[in-house]
């Protein structure tokens, strides 16, 4: 399979060209839709409908200004607050729990694992219906704290599961050494283990943020106007404001840019995060 | 994984130092519990309690229009009986099956093909890998918007390209024959990078010995692939497939943005039907019953597949 292999050496120049060519084509297929939206957001509305598209055009930020001076700014802020708070809460609760699960030997690890996996498998509507009914009573519909709480359903499970695999990969001998030196369980955790798992911690935090940020379904149902998040706001450009493609593209771009930047930061952990719960790390 | 366990045993058996006495072990256990209990309590509150509530609601004819229906348990099985007779529900299950089979199947095929292609250790493979992350990390709603643009004839570069080479095409998302395929194509674009990355990771840790041995025995490229590589990839294929299968049952943003379940009901999967019953028609009791069935089916399917994976791994 690799370059050193005899089979590959025989393939010669043309097969290598074909392989490189198909990879380039693939990259184009993957990036084209994404880049198309980006360029749409920078074109004047009339220019969007010009085909064949002009590659050289004077970019404009009018769509960004238009949405930012409207309701979108508030939704964007809501998304930021909700995602950050839900991430912090999940880490605060989930990281110590993950450490306990990794070190404590309670004999219930597999049951808890199954539970966490089950919450990740269930379709969001399974949580949305009961939360919607409960929030109606509590008058938590269309509130930021309502969203923060429901985001715990997926983020807390994610933190427990991802962080556990990171803690498991740190030798227990390090804990034992610190414990014998007189640091308590949590002293050991904060002074020795947590600093060692900093990269995993950062990746987990970014994952939580992205999951909350990307959520559409919960926010669609549990918010109306006050607590509306950015993804829902962008969709409203389509449904209620009559297909202003420039604004839709600008809103979509603003929702996706933080995601793309963060994802590139944690690219090495991506598959691990997406499969957390089923594949033991 | 449990590297420290040996040293604990030796230290505690000496029991000379106060910190290694049995009391210390109880204390430690209590400290670990302190870290675990708050998270489990919150997890129970936000996942177990709602699940129970969902189950209870599914036994009532709850409709928001009639508040008194909330605790009416006079006919707990009624929702489930009407599900059996509900033509639209059966249709939604069939559409779900089609959507799941085609998206998971195509994602595995495309993922496998591309993983084989990329397995060569190129200089720029890291760049390629990062590029592959983009579709699946994009907010699902943005993916849906992107495809809405590509599927809307007057603004889509694809439609304009087809028209300019003399093959104008109608809009897929409003055609009863093509709407489901429009969803499938967008979903495969979004998620085949996931199966690809999992398979690529498996290919890169694959032992060289069986391949070398087969090659010495004169096996051709196809034979190598079918007899050696594919069997070794089977557990990964099953896990990746299971993941995509579970996710395909949750399909929502693409359908909501591209077709809204239409035209008619040709893209109305079970999840979308439950959403309509709950939040458009306000039949929350009935929608809960649909959801309970959906969750049960998801768990059952996963259990079956996990058993298969387990056996595969054992065989190896």
Interface residues (C-beta under 8 A of the other chain):
Chain A: X1 X2 X3 X5 X6 X7 X8 X19 X22 X23 X26 X27 X29 X30 X31 X33 X34 X36 X37 X40 X48 X49 X51 X52 X53 X93 X94 X96 X97 X99 X100 X101 X103 X104 X106 X112 X115 X116 X118 X119 X121 X122 X123 X124 X125 X126 X127 X128 X129 X130 X131 X132 X133 X134 X149 X150 X152 X153 X156 X157 X160 X168 X171 X172 X173 X174 X175 X176 X179 X180 X182 X184 X185 X186 X189 X210 X213 X214 X216 X217 X220 X221 X231 X234 X235 X238 X245 X248 X249 X252 X255 X256 X259 X260 X263 X264 X267 X270 X271 X274 X275 X278 X279
Chain B: X1 X2 X3 X4 X5 X7 X8 X11 X17 X19 X20 X28 X29 X31 X32 X33 X34 X35 X36 X38 X39 X40 X42 X43 X46 X47 X48 X49 X50 X51 X53 X54 X57 X114 X116 X117 X118 X119 X120 X121 X128 X129 X130 X131 X132 X133 X134 X135 X136 X137 X138 X139 X140 X141 X142 X145 X146 X147 X148 X149 X150 X154 X155 X157 X160 X164 X189 X193 X194 X197 X198 X201 X203 X206 X211 X215 X221 X229 X239 X242 X243 X246 X249 X250 X252 X253 X256 X257 X271 X274 X275 X278 X279 X284 X287 X288 X291 X292 X294 X295 X298 X299 X302
